[in-house]
Amino acid sequence: MEYITISGIVYLFFVIVLANIAGKRKIGGLKVMLISLFLTPLTGLLTILLSKKTNLVHITGYICPKCGYEFTEYMEYCPNCSVGENQIKLKKISYKSL
């Protein structure tokens, strides 16, 4: 009985690890998780190795909370909204795109 519980936990651990690794691939984590869960984690691993990597682009931008204008270059204050001593600080935002 104890052997079945431990082996089930180890099995689920491998399924979760493979799903996490597959999140960076084109196939995605959910598909690999289902394949690993219903077939075997070895089949999930083979699926990951046969799938292509995704090319993610990380873009950092800045947005003004008052006017909503987005800037791609670093600026500390919004040039559109800042008048005199009333300076609106920009918020940093990050994008991930394929």
N, C-alpha and C positions, 0 to 999 in steps of 0.2 A: 504494500500500500504506500509506504513512504517513498519507494523507488518511483512509482508512477507520478506522485506529486512533484518530486524533484525534477524528473525528466520533463514533465509538462511545463514547469517554470523555465527550464533551460531552453526548451523548444520555443516558447513565447518570447524569451529574451532574444534569441537569434532572429525571430520574425521581426521584432521591433527594430533591432540593429540594422537589418537588411532594408527595411522600409525607410529608415533614416538616411542610409547611404544612397538609396535610389531616388531620394528627393532632389538630388543634384544631377539626375539623369533625365533623358527625355521620357522614359517610361513612367516615371513618377512613383511616389512612395505607396500610394493606395493599391495600385495594380500589383506591385511586388509583394506587398503585405498579403494580399489575397492569394497570390500564387504560392507564396511561402507557407501560408497557413493551411491551405487545402491540399497542396501537393507535398513539397518538402522545402526546408530552407536551402537545400542544395540546388533545387530547381530555381528558386528565387535568386540565388547567387549567380547561376548561369545566365539567367535573364538579365541581371544587372551587367554582367560582363559583355553580353551581346548588344546591349543598348548603347546609344551614343550619349556623350556628355552634352549638357546644355551650355550654351554660351551666354552667360548672364553679364549684363553691363550694369555697373553701379554708377549712378549719376547723383551727385550732390547738388542741391540747389538751396535757395533762400527765398522765403515768402514773407510778404508784409501782412501782419494780422489785421491791419486797418483796411487797406485797399485791395488786398489779395493778389497783387502783382508778384510774379515769380522772377527771380534773377538766377542766372547760371554762374555768374562770377561772384566772388566773395565781396560783400558789402556789409558793414556793421549796421547802418541805418538806411531806411527807405528814402531815396532821393525825391520821390513823388510826394510823400506825406510830411517829410521833415521840413518844418518852417521855423527858422529862428532857434529858440531854445527847446521847442517842442519836437523832439526827435523820436521816431518810432523805430524800435530795434527789430531787426529781421529775425525770423525763426529758421533754423536749419532743417531741411527736409532731405530724405534719401529715397531714391527710386531704384528698383531692380527691374530690368527689362530683358527680354530675350533678344 
